[in-house]
């Protein structure tokens, strides 16, 4: 039997993202290669790539997809047209690319952070947002975004000053408004990692003093406590409901009054924190093998 060719999808690196993420990619690449898999890095928007030659295409780090969302959707459509086997599945990735997927999660009875949806072409009215959310501080961000791009953390004074900028951005794309959740500063943000729907490991991300962004490239720190059972159960239910057939899933949420409120379900290019958990690389490899064996 011919060796199955696997594309590990990445992006054209212009220095926008942190080296720690590249370290995970390289460690994963080395691990899969040492296990005998025929893996190669491929840049998702490289026009020279013949996608039909790959038996499996794994989205690992197409980190700039949200900057080129129309091209990304076009690429996904091409993979579908070529009947490529993609992980995570194209339909799921397309759904997950726009944070309006949170509405679907909420409709199924899961808790999400309270959200006001601002459609493209609408207007941001700070007073209405603060009143509706009952918040003293709000977060405004695009519904297609990543890495805290065009994300504003605003008190009422800041919001007045930024309204014009936000309304100009709203002419180009949809946004969402959420209360700043104090628990992110006081308790941190949970990330639960799953491979093929099976729980792998957990991290708790805490912010740098004076900041609101938990991402490690903004100075956030990573901890590995045992997660409360109730939070893990909720994360598992979210994965069962919305990440069927997915090689990987990361559930990001915050604990409020003992319950997990979903902030993001990451199914496209999440950092997987594999170095924080013994055996995580092996669990990822075994999950890939399950898909390869299904295809054989």
VEXLUMTOR-137027 format. One record per residue (C-alpha): chain; x, y, z; residue in one letter. Coordinates in Angstrom, 2 decimals. Each point is the difference from the previous one (the first is absolute). Layout:
! VEXLUMTOR-137027
+----+---------+---------+---------+----+
: ch :    east :   north :      up : aa :
+----+---------+---------+---------+----+
:  A :       X :       Y :       Z :  a :
...
+----+---------+---------+---------+----+
! end
This chain:
! VEXLUMTOR-137027
+----+---------+---------+---------+----+
: ch :    east :   north :      up : aa :
+----+---------+---------+---------+----+
:  A :    0.00 :    0.00 :    0.00 :  x :
:  A :    1.27 :    3.49 :   -0.81 :  x :
:  A :    0.96 :    2.14 :    2.98 :  x :
:  A :   -2.87 :    2.32 :    0.89 :  x :
:  A :    1.03 :    3.62 :   -0.57 :  x :
:  A :   -1.00 :    2.44 :    2.74 :  x :
:  A :    0.04 :    3.80 :   -0.37 :  x :
:  A :    0.47 :    1.87 :    3.27 :  x :
:  A :   -1.49 :    3.38 :   -0.80 :  x :
:  A :    1.78 :    3.16 :    1.05 :  x :
:  A :    0.23 :    3.58 :   -1.26 :  x :
:  A :    2.51 :    2.38 :   -1.57 :  x :
:  A :    1.79 :    1.30 :    3.09 :  x :
:  A :    0.54 :    3.75 :    0.01 :  x :
:  A :    1.02 :    0.07 :    3.66 :  x :
:  A :   -3.48 :    0.76 :    1.38 :  x :
:  A :   -0.17 :   -2.90 :    2.42 :  x :
:  A :    2.10 :   -1.31 :    2.82 :  x :
:  A :    2.80 :   -2.53 :   -0.16 :  x :
:  A :   -1.64 :   -2.18 :    2.67 :  x :
:  A :   -2.68 :   -0.94 :   -2.55 :  x :
:  A :    2.64 :   -0.90 :   -2.58 :  x :
:  A :    1.68 :   -2.17 :    2.64 :  x :
:  A :   -3.19 :   -2.04 :    0.39 :  x :
:  A :   -0.29 :   -0.40 :   -3.78 :  x :
:  A :    3.59 :   -1.16 :   -0.31 :  x :
:  A :   -0.29 :   -2.41 :    2.92 :  x :
:  A :   -3.20 :   -1.47 :   -1.49 :  x :
:  A :    1.56 :   -0.25 :   -3.47 :  x :
:  A :    3.02 :   -1.80 :    1.44 :  x :
:  A :   -2.16 :   -2.34 :    2.08 :  x :
:  A :   -2.23 :   -1.00 :   -2.91 :  x :
:  A :    3.01 :   -0.43 :   -2.29 :  x :
:  A :    1.81 :   -2.19 :    2.53 :  x :
:  A :   -3.13 :   -2.14 :    0.16 :  x :
:  A :    0.43 :   -0.65 :   -3.72 :  x :
:  A :   -2.71 :    2.29 :   -1.38 :  x :
:  A :    0.70 :    1.80 :   -3.29 :  x :
:  A :   -0.70 :    3.52 :    1.21 :  x :
:  A :    0.89 :    3.25 :   -1.80 :  x :
:  A :   -0.67 :    3.62 :    0.88 :  x :
:  A :   -2.22 :    1.73 :   -2.56 :  x :
:  A :   -1.04 :    3.66 :   -0.04 :  x :
:  A :   -3.76 :    0.15 :   -0.46 :  x :
:  A :    0.00 :    2.87 :   -2.52 :  x :
:  A :    3.01 :   -1.15 :   -2.05 :  x :
:  A :   -1.37 :   -0.13 :   -3.58 :  x :
:  A :    2.66 :   -2.52 :   -1.03 :  x :
:  A :   -1.27 :   -2.83 :    2.23 :  x :
:  A :   -1.85 :   -2.91 :   -1.60 :  x :
:  A :   -2.42 :   -0.84 :    2.80 :  x :
:  A :   -1.33 :   -3.08 :   -1.78 :  x :
:  A :    3.25 :   -1.88 :    0.66 :  x :
:  A :   -0.56 :   -0.06 :    3.77 :  x :
:  A :   -1.88 :   -2.81 :    1.70 :  x :
:  A :   -0.60 :    2.15 :    3.05 :  x :
:  A :    0.13 :    3.75 :    0.60 :  x :
:  A :    0.33 :    1.07 :    3.65 :  x :
:  A :   -0.64 :    3.64 :    0.91 :  x :
:  A :    2.64 :    0.75 :    2.62 :  x :
:  A :    0.95 :    3.66 :   -0.24 :  x :
:  A :   -1.66 :    2.00 :   -2.81 :  x :
:  A :    0.27 :    2.91 :    2.42 :  x :
:  A :   -0.63 :    2.77 :   -2.50 :  x :
:  A :   -3.28 :   -1.44 :   -1.32 :  x :
:  A :   -2.08 :    2.75 :    1.65 :  x :
:  A :    2.06 :    2.68 :   -1.78 :  x :
:  A :   -0.80 :   -1.68 :   -3.34 :  x :
:  A :   -3.40 :   -1.45 :    0.76 :  x :
:  A :   -1.41 :    0.11 :   -3.53 :  x :
:  A :    3.09 :   -1.77 :   -1.37 :  x :
:  A :   -0.27 :   -2.51 :    2.84 :  x :
:  A :   -3.63 :   -0.78 :   -0.82 :  x :
:  A :    0.95 :   -0.38 :   -3.68 :  x :
:  A :    2.79 :   -2.41 :    0.96 :  x :
:  A :   -2.39 :   -2.07 :    2.14 :  x :
:  A :   -2.42 :   -0.20 :   -2.94 :  x :
:  A :    2.84 :   -1.20 :   -2.22 :  x :
:  A :    0.91 :   -2.76 :    2.47 :  x :
:  A :   -3.65 :   -1.07 :    0.01 :  x :
:  A :   -0.11 :   -0.01 :   -3.78 :  x :
:  A :    3.10 :   -2.21 :   -0.10 :  x :
:  A :   -1.55 :   -2.36 :    2.58 :  x :
:  A :    3.01 :    0.48 :    2.28 :  x :
:  A :   -0.09 :   -1.58 :    3.44 :  x :
:  A :    0.38 :    2.98 :    2.34 :  x :
:  A :    0.35 :    0.15 :    3.78 :  x :
:  A :   -1.83 :    1.67 :    1.36 :  x :
:  A :   -2.89 :   -0.51 :   -2.47 :  x :
:  A :   -0.52 :    2.87 :   -2.43 :  x :
:  A :   -3.65 :    0.60 :    0.90 :  x :
:  A :    0.90 :    0.24 :    3.69 :  x :
:  A :    2.94 :    2.31 :   -0.70 :  x :
:  A :   -2.16 :    2.31 :   -2.10 :  x :
:  A :   -2.60 :    0.14 :    2.80 :  x :
:  A :    2.68 :    0.63 :    2.63 :  x :
:  A :    1.72 :    2.83 :   -1.89 :  x :
:  A :   -2.73 :    2.49 :    0.93 :  x :
:  A :   -0.69 :    0.50 :    3.71 :  x :
:  A :   -3.70 :    0.11 :   -0.74 :  x :
:  A :    0.28 :   -3.78 :    0.53 :  x :
:  A :   -0.35 :    0.93 :    3.69 :  x :
:  A :   -3.70 :    0.63 :   -0.70 :  x :
:  A :   -0.38 :   -3.67 :   -0.99 :  x :
:  A :    1.73 :   -1.12 :    3.19 :  x :
:  A :   -2.29 :    2.21 :    2.09 :  x :
:  A :   -3.06 :   -1.27 :   -1.88 :  x :
:  A :    0.89 :   -3.52 :    1.16 :  x :
:  A :   -0.18 :    1.13 :    3.62 :  x :
:  A :    3.71 :    0.52 :    0.69 :  x :
:  A :    1.11 :    3.15 :    1.77 :  x :
:  A :    2.01 :    2.58 :   -1.90 :  x :
:  A :    1.28 :    3.36 :    1.19 :  x :
:  A :   -2.90 :    2.48 :   -0.59 :  x :
:  A :    0.38 :    1.45 :   -3.48 :  x :
:  A :   -1.38 :    2.84 :   -2.13 :  x :
:  A :    0.36 :   -0.68 :   -3.73 :  x :
:  A :    0.81 :    2.97 :   -2.23 :  x :
:  A :   -0.56 :   -0.88 :   -3.64 :  x :
:  A :    2.05 :    1.57 :   -2.77 :  x :
:  A :   -1.28 :    3.49 :   -0.76 :  x :
:  A :   -1.65 :    0.46 :    3.41 :  x :
:  A :    0.99 :    2.56 :    2.61 :  x :
:  A :    1.72 :   -0.45 :    3.36 :  x :
:  A :   -1.75 :    2.02 :    2.71 :  x :
:  A :    2.06 :   -0.19 :    3.20 :  x :
:  A :   -2.73 :    1.07 :    2.45 :  x :
:  A :   -2.35 :   -2.70 :   -1.30 :  x :
:  A :    2.71 :   -2.66 :    0.22 :  x :
:  A :    1.00 :    0.83 :    3.59 :  x :
:  A :   -3.65 :    0.06 :    1.08 :  x :
:  A :   -0.99 :   -3.21 :   -1.81 :  x :
:  A :    2.96 :   -1.93 :    1.39 :  x :
:  A :   -0.13 :    1.58 :    3.46 :  x :
:  A :    3.76 :    0.44 :   -0.21 :  x :
:  A :    2.49 :    2.68 :    0.97 :  x :
:  A :    2.50 :   -1.27 :   -2.56 :  x :
:  A :   -0.63 :   -1.67 :   -3.35 :  x :
:  A :    1.95 :   -1.87 :   -2.67 :  x :
:  A :   -0.71 :    0.79 :   -3.67 :  x :
:  A :    1.46 :   -2.30 :   -2.65 :  x :
:  A :   -0.65 :   -1.18 :   -3.56 :  x :
:  A :   -2.12 :   -3.10 :   -0.50 :  x :
:  A :    2.79 :   -1.33 :   -2.22 :  x :
:  A :    3.23 :    0.56 :    1.89 :  x :
:  A :    2.90 :   -1.49 :    1.88 :  x :
:  A :    3.02 :    1.01 :    2.03 :  x :
:  A :   -1.89 :    2.95 :    1.54 :  x :
:  A :   -0.05 :    1.81 :   -3.38 :  x :
:  A :   -2.20 :    3.16 :    0.03 :  x :
:  A :   -1.04 :   -0.90 :    3.54 :  x :
:  A :   -0.91 :    2.89 :    2.31 :  x :
:  A :   -0.32 :   -0.10 :    3.79 :  x :
:  A :   -2.06 :    3.08 :    0.88 :  x :
:  A :   -1.37 :    1.88 :    2.96 :  x :
:  A :   -2.69 :    2.62 :   -0.77 :  x :
:  A :    2.56 :    2.78 :   -0.53 :  x :
:  A :    2.17 :   -2.13 :   -2.29 :  x :
:  A :   -3.09 :   -1.15 :   -1.88 :  x :
:  A :   -1.03 :    3.55 :   -0.94 :  x :
:  A :    3.50 :    0.66 :   -1.32 :  x :
:  A :    0.05 :   -3.24 :   -2.03 :  x :
:  A :   -3.56 :    0.07 :   -1.34 :  x :
:  A :    0.92 :    1.59 :   -3.33 :  x :
:  A :    2.82 :   -2.50 :   -0.60 :  x :
:  A :   -2.27 :   -2.94 :    0.83 :  x :
:  A :   -2.78 :    1.30 :   -2.23 :  x :
:  A :    2.47 :    0.35 :   -2.87 :  x :
:  A :    1.07 :   -3.62 :    0.54 :  x :
:  A :   -3.68 :   -1.01 :    0.09 :  x :
:  A :   -0.32 :    1.16 :   -3.59 :  x :
:  A :    2.40 :   -2.80 :   -0.92 :  x :
:  A :   -1.04 :   -2.88 :    2.24 :  x :
:  A :   -2.24 :   -1.18 :    2.85 :  x :
:  A :    1.02 :    0.39 :    3.64 :  x :
:  A :   -1.14 :   -1.26 :    3.36 :  x :
:  A :   -0.09 :    1.66 :    3.41 :  x :
:  A :    0.42 :   -1.85 :    3.29 :  x :
:  A :    0.40 :    1.08 :    3.61 :  x :
:  A :    3.52 :   -0.14 :    1.32 :  x :
:  A :   -0.19 :   -3.07 :    2.22 :  x :
:  A :    1.80 :    0.85 :    3.25 :  x :
:  A :    0.48 :   -3.71 :    0.66 :  x :
:  A :    2.55 :   -0.08 :   -2.84 :  x :
:  A :    2.18 :    2.34 :    2.05 :  x :
:  A :   -0.73 :   -1.63 :    3.34 :  x :
:  A :   -0.27 :   -3.70 :   -0.93 :  x :
:  A :    1.40 :   -0.25 :   -3.53 :  x :
:  A :   -1.29 :   -1.63 :   -3.19 :  x :
:  A :   -0.26 :   -3.77 :   -0.37 :  x :
:  A :    1.01 :   -1.90 :   -3.12 :  x :
:  A :   -1.08 :   -3.63 :   -0.31 :  x :
:  A :    1.70 :   -2.06 :   -2.73 :  x :
:  A :   -1.61 :   -2.94 :   -1.76 :  x :
:  A :    1.32 :   -2.35 :   -2.72 :  x :
:  A :   -2.65 :   -1.90 :   -2.00 :  x :
:  A :   -2.53 :    1.04 :    2.61 :  x :
:  A :    1.97 :   -1.59 :    2.84 :  x :
:  A :    1.26 :    2.24 :    2.80 :  x :
:  A :    3.77 :    0.52 :    0.01 :  x :
:  A :    1.04 :    2.80 :    2.36 :  x :
:  A :   -0.80 :    3.40 :    1.49 :  x :
:  A :    1.76 :    3.30 :    0.50 :  x :
:  A :   -1.03 :    3.09 :    1.95 :  x :
:  A :    1.22 :    3.26 :   -1.53 :  x :
:  A :    0.39 :    3.11 :    2.15 :  x :
:  A :    0.60 :    3.58 :   -1.10 :  x :
:  A :    3.04 :    2.15 :    0.54 :  x :
:  A :   -0.77 :    2.65 :    2.66 :  x :
:  A :   -1.61 :    3.00 :   -1.67 :  x :
:  A :   -0.96 :   -1.87 :   -3.19 :  x :
:  A :   -3.18 :   -1.77 :   -1.08 :  x :
:  A :    1.41 :   -2.41 :   -2.60 :  x :
:  A :    0.89 :   -3.50 :    1.16 :  x :
:  A :    1.97 :   -0.97 :   -3.13 :  x :
:  A :    3.57 :   -0.99 :    0.82 :  x :
:  A :    1.37 :    2.44 :   -2.60 :  x :
:  A :   -1.55 :    2.82 :    2.08 :  x :
:  A :    1.73 :   -1.15 :    3.18 :  x :
:  A :   -2.68 :   -2.33 :    1.35 :  x :
:  A :    1.11 :   -2.98 :    2.08 :  x :
:  A :   -1.00 :   -3.66 :   -0.25 :  x :
:  A :   -0.92 :   -2.30 :    2.88 :  x :
:  A :   -1.04 :   -3.66 :   -0.01 :  x :
:  A :   -2.39 :   -0.57 :    2.91 :  x :
:  A :   -2.43 :   -2.92 :    0.18 :  x :
:  A :   -3.21 :    1.42 :   -1.51 :  x :
:  A :   -3.23 :   -0.01 :    2.02 :  x :
:  A :   -2.14 :   -2.93 :   -1.15 :  x :
:  A :   -3.03 :    2.15 :   -0.80 :  x :
:  A :    2.00 :    2.27 :   -2.31 :  x :
:  A :    1.59 :   -2.95 :   -1.79 :  x :
:  A :   -3.41 :   -1.62 :   -0.47 :  x :
:  A :   -1.34 :    3.17 :   -1.64 :  x :
:  A :    3.03 :    0.19 :   -2.28 :  x :
:  A :   -0.53 :   -3.63 :   -0.98 :  x :
:  A :   -3.67 :    0.68 :   -0.78 :  x :
:  A :    0.99 :    2.91 :   -2.26 :  x :
:  A :    2.48 :   -2.19 :   -1.89 :  x :
:  A :   -2.56 :   -2.80 :   -0.32 :  x :
:  A :   -2.55 :    2.46 :   -1.35 :  x :
:  A :    2.10 :    2.05 :   -2.39 :  x :
:  A :    3.33 :   -1.68 :   -0.78 :  x :
:  A :   -1.04 :   -3.34 :   -1.46 :  x :
:  A :    2.71 :   -1.53 :   -2.19 :  x :
:  A :    2.59 :    2.53 :    1.17 :  x :
:  A :    3.60 :   -1.08 :    0.55 :  x :
:  A :    0.41 :    2.73 :    2.60 :  x :
:  A :   -2.17 :    2.42 :    1.92 :  x :
:  A :    0.81 :    2.64 :    2.58 :  x :
:  A :   -2.76 :    1.29 :    2.25 :  x :
:  A :    0.82 :    3.40 :    1.51 :  x :
:  A :   -2.18 :    1.21 :    2.81 :  x :
:  A :   -0.24 :    1.77 :    3.31 :  x :
:  A :   -1.46 :   -1.21 :    3.27 :  x :
:  A :   -2.85 :    2.16 :    1.28 :  x :
:  A :   -1.81 :   -1.15 :    3.14 :  x :
:  A :    1.31 :   -3.53 :   -0.47 :  x :
:  A :   -1.13 :   -0.34 :   -3.62 :  x :
:  A :    1.98 :    0.09 :   -3.23 :  x :
:  A :   -0.92 :    2.85 :   -2.36 :  x :
:  A :    1.34 :   -0.62 :   -3.49 :  x :
:  A :    2.19 :    2.73 :   -1.43 :  x :
:  A :    1.24 :   -1.84 :   -3.09 :  x :
:  A :   -0.11 :   -3.46 :   -1.51 :  x :
:  A :    3.28 :   -0.18 :   -1.94 :  x :
:  A :   -0.16 :   -2.39 :   -2.96 :  x :
:  A :    2.26 :    1.62 :   -2.60 :  x :
:  A :    3.47 :    0.88 :    1.27 :  x :
:  A :    0.19 :   -0.10 :    3.78 :  x :
:  A :    3.26 :   -0.25 :    1.87 :  x :
:  A :   -0.39 :   -3.41 :    1.65 :  x :
:  A :    2.28 :    0.41 :    3.06 :  x :
:  A :    1.35 :   -3.49 :   -0.66 :  x :
:  A :    3.29 :    0.64 :    1.79 :  x :
:  A :   -1.91 :    0.55 :    3.26 :  x :
:  A :   -1.35 :   -3.55 :    0.16 :  x :
:  A :    1.96 :   -3.23 :    0.00 :  x :
:  A :   -1.24 :   -2.30 :   -2.76 :  x :
:  A :   -1.83 :    2.72 :   -1.95 :  x :
:  A :    2.11 :   -0.47 :   -3.15 :  x :
:  A :   -0.66 :   -3.75 :    0.13 :  x :
:  A :   -3.74 :    0.58 :    0.44 :  x :
:  A :    0.01 :    2.34 :   -3.01 :  x :
:  A :    1.89 :   -2.60 :   -2.05 :  x :
:  A :   -2.44 :   -2.75 :    0.98 :  x :
:  A :   -2.90 :    2.26 :   -0.99 :  x :
:  A :    1.57 :    0.57 :   -3.44 :  x :
:  A :    0.53 :   -3.76 :   -0.37 :  x :
:  A :   -3.69 :   -0.65 :    0.66 :  x :
:  A :   -0.87 :    2.19 :   -2.98 :  x :
:  A :    2.65 :   -1.60 :   -2.21 :  x :
:  A :   -1.27 :   -3.47 :    0.88 :  x :
:  A :   -3.56 :    1.04 :   -0.85 :  x :
:  A :    1.24 :    1.06 :   -3.43 :  x :
:  A :    2.04 :   -3.16 :   -0.69 :  x :
+----+---------+---------+---------+----+
! end
